[in-house]
Amino acid sequence: MSDPIEESIALTLTESVGEEITVVAMKSRKQSSLPYSRLPSGKIVLFEERDPFSYRIKPGDVVDCVIKIVKPSYIIVKPIRIRRR
């Protein structure tokens, strides 16, 4: 019998293209850059630059996104919903 807590942790550590996730946007160090976020695994979440909706995201926003590209140290996402805190 498997432990549901261990299973949920394992699921959060593997990301797949097309998966919907929710992240909190953080301010970028560069003023001209888009905000970014981080996953619990430490991977960086970058918002798709080609999507005009990405430029509406402000630091502190809760953003629902769909994963577009998965790399070893980061993922690129397409925002689908922005909620202000």
Backbone hydrogen bonds, N-H to C=O, Kabsch-Sander energy under -0.5 kcal/mol:
donor,donor_aa,acceptor,acceptor_aa,energy
7,E,3,D,-2.0
8,S,4,P,-2.2
9,I,5,I,-2.1
10,A,6,E,-2.3
11,L,7,E,-2.1
12,T,8,S,-1.6
13,L,9,I,-1.0
14,T,10,A,-0.6
14,T,11,L,-0.7
15,E,13,L,-0.5
18,G,67,I,-2.8
19,E,16,S,-2.0
21,I,65,C,-2.4
23,V,63,V,-2.6
25,A,23,V,-0.5
25,A,61,D,-2.8
26,M,36,Y,-3.6
33,S,30,K,-1.0
36,Y,26,M,-1.9
37,S,45,V,-1.8
39,L,43,K,-2.6
42,G,39,L,-2.2
44,I,73,S,-2.0
45,V,37,S,-3.2
46,L,44,I,-0.6
46,L,75,I,-2.9
47,F,35,P,-0.6
48,E,77,V,-2.7
51,D,48,E,-0.9
54,S,51,D,-1.6
55,Y,52,P,-1.1
56,R,53,F,-1.5
57,I,54,S,-1.3
60,G,25,A,-3.1
61,D,58,K,-2.1
62,V,83,R,-3.0
63,V,23,V,-3.3
63,V,61,D,-0.6
64,D,81,R,-2.6
65,C,21,I,-3.1
66,V,78,K,-2.2
67,I,19,E,-2.6
68,K,76,I,-3.0
69,I,76,I,-1.8
71,K,74,Y,-2.6
75,I,44,I,-2.5
76,I,69,I,-2.3
77,V,46,L,-2.7
78,K,66,V,-2.7
80,I,64,D,-3.3
81,R,64,D,-1.6
83,R,62,V,-2.9
